[in-house]
């Protein structure tokens, strides 16, 4: 049986070879080692199948920057909130992963963003006042 890291798996009992999309693309290039191997395997009567990738799980906290901006623009003090978001986005550029840095800040300050909105008398979303992280504070540490 082939190593899983090679991009294909041979099932000898059913005479099938299952390959990843990446390996299939390489096998379509004339003259490559993958191409030669696939021609040899197909000549021996094997059936070829492409492995379907697992569907990506929906994550409700996987907001885009645009979605964060849209939500904040609907709230009271929208200009201040958007300015805070942009400051955190700029600060995140110096981090290992800017998106994760901003996302954690957003979820910390707006944990109820996905709930049914409550509007005030001015038809703005009700949300608590948000304070920027103090400059002397320790930067967010990302976990792997």
C-alpha positions as CSV (number, residue, x, y, z in Angstrom):
1,X,0.0,0.0,0.0
2,X,1.3,3.4,-0.9
3,X,2.2,6.1,1.6
4,X,-0.7,8.5,2.2
5,X,1.7,11.4,1.7
6,X,2.3,10.4,-1.9
7,X,-1.1,11.5,-2.9
8,X,-2.6,8.2,-3.9
9,X,-3.8,4.9,-2.2
10,X,-4.1,1.6,-4.0
11,X,-6.8,-0.8,-3.0
12,X,-5.7,-4.2,-4.3
13,X,-8.9,-6.0,-3.5
14,X,-11.1,-3.8,-5.6
15,X,-8.4,-2.8,-8.2
16,X,-8.9,0.9,-7.6
17,X,-6.5,3.7,-7.0
18,X,-7.7,6.7,-5.2
19,X,-5.7,9.9,-5.6
20,X,-5.8,13.5,-4.4
21,X,-6.6,16.4,-6.8
22,X,-3.0,17.6,-6.5
23,X,-1.7,14.2,-7.5
24,X,-4.2,13.9,-10.3
25,X,-3.0,17.3,-11.7
26,X,0.6,16.1,-11.5
27,X,-0.4,12.8,-13.2
28,X,-1.9,14.9,-16.1
29,X,1.5,16.4,-16.9
30,X,3.1,14.3,-19.7
31,X,6.5,12.9,-18.7
32,X,6.3,13.3,-14.9
33,X,6.9,10.3,-12.6
34,X,3.2,10.4,-11.6
35,X,2.1,10.3,-15.3
36,X,4.3,7.3,-16.0
37,X,3.0,5.5,-12.9
38,X,-0.6,6.2,-13.8
39,X,-0.2,4.9,-17.3
40,X,1.4,1.7,-15.9
41,X,-1.4,1.2,-13.4
42,X,-4.2,1.9,-15.9
43,X,-2.6,-0.6,-18.3
44,X,-3.0,-3.2,-15.6
45,X,-6.8,-2.7,-15.3
46,X,-7.0,-0.5,-12.3
47,X,-9.9,1.9,-11.9
48,X,-9.0,5.5,-11.0
49,X,-11.0,7.7,-8.6
50,X,-10.3,11.2,-7.3
51,X,-10.6,11.6,-3.5
52,X,-13.3,14.1,-2.6
53,X,-12.1,16.7,0.0
54,X,-14.0,16.9,3.2
55,X,-16.5,19.7,3.3
56,X,-15.4,22.7,5.3
57,X,-17.4,23.0,8.5
58,X,-19.3,26.2,8.9
59,X,-17.9,28.3,11.7
60,X,-20.2,31.1,12.9
61,X,-17.2,33.0,14.4
62,X,-15.3,33.0,11.1
63,X,-16.2,36.6,10.2
64,X,-14.5,38.6,7.4
65,X,-13.2,42.1,8.0
66,X,-16.0,43.4,5.8
67,X,-18.6,41.7,7.9
68,X,-17.1,43.2,11.1
69,X,-17.1,46.6,9.5
70,X,-20.8,46.2,8.4
71,X,-21.9,45.2,11.9
72,X,-20.0,48.0,13.6
73,X,-21.4,50.5,11.1
74,X,-24.9,49.7,12.2
75,X,-24.2,50.4,15.9
76,X,-24.3,53.6,17.8
77,X,-21.0,55.5,17.8
78,X,-20.3,53.7,14.5
79,X,-17.4,56.1,13.6
80,X,-15.6,55.4,16.9
81,X,-16.2,51.7,16.6
82,X,-14.9,51.5,13.0
83,X,-11.9,53.6,14.0
84,X,-11.2,51.2,16.8
85,X,-11.5,48.2,14.4
86,X,-9.1,49.8,12.0
87,X,-6.6,50.6,14.7
88,X,-6.7,46.9,15.8
89,X,-6.4,45.8,12.2
90,X,-3.3,48.0,11.8
91,X,-1.9,46.6,15.0
92,X,-2.6,43.1,13.8
93,X,-0.3,43.6,10.8
94,X,2.7,43.2,13.1
95,X,1.4,39.9,14.5
96,X,2.0,36.5,13.1
97,X,-1.6,36.1,12.0
98,X,-3.5,39.5,11.5
99,X,-6.9,37.9,11.0
100,X,-6.7,35.8,14.2
101,X,-5.5,38.9,16.2
102,X,-8.5,41.0,15.0
103,X,-11.0,38.2,15.3
104,X,-10.1,37.6,19.0
105,X,-10.4,41.3,19.7
106,X,-13.8,41.4,18.0
107,X,-15.1,38.3,19.8
108,X,-13.9,39.7,23.1
109,X,-15.6,43.0,22.6
110,X,-18.7,41.9,20.7
111,X,-19.4,38.3,22.0
112,X,-23.1,38.6,21.2
113,X,-22.7,39.7,17.6
114,X,-24.7,36.7,16.2
115,X,-27.7,37.1,18.5
116,X,-31.0,38.8,17.5
117,X,-30.3,42.5,17.4
118,X,-31.7,45.0,19.9
119,X,-32.3,48.5,18.6
120,X,-32.3,51.7,20.5
121,X,-34.5,54.7,19.9
122,X,-32.2,55.8,17.1
123,X,-32.5,52.4,15.3
124,X,-28.9,51.6,16.1
125,X,-27.8,48.2,17.4
126,X,-27.3,48.2,21.1
127,X,-23.8,47.2,22.1
128,X,-21.5,48.0,25.1
129,X,-18.9,50.7,24.8
130,X,-15.6,49.1,23.7
131,X,-12.2,50.1,25.0
132,X,-9.1,49.6,23.0
133,X,-6.5,47.4,24.4
134,X,-4.0,49.5,26.4
135,X,-0.7,49.9,24.6
136,X,1.2,48.6,27.6
137,X,-1.0,45.4,27.6
138,X,0.5,42.2,26.5
139,X,-0.2,41.4,22.9
140,X,-2.6,38.5,22.2
141,X,-0.8,35.2,22.1
142,X,-1.9,32.9,19.4
143,X,-2.1,29.2,20.0
144,X,-1.4,26.7,17.3
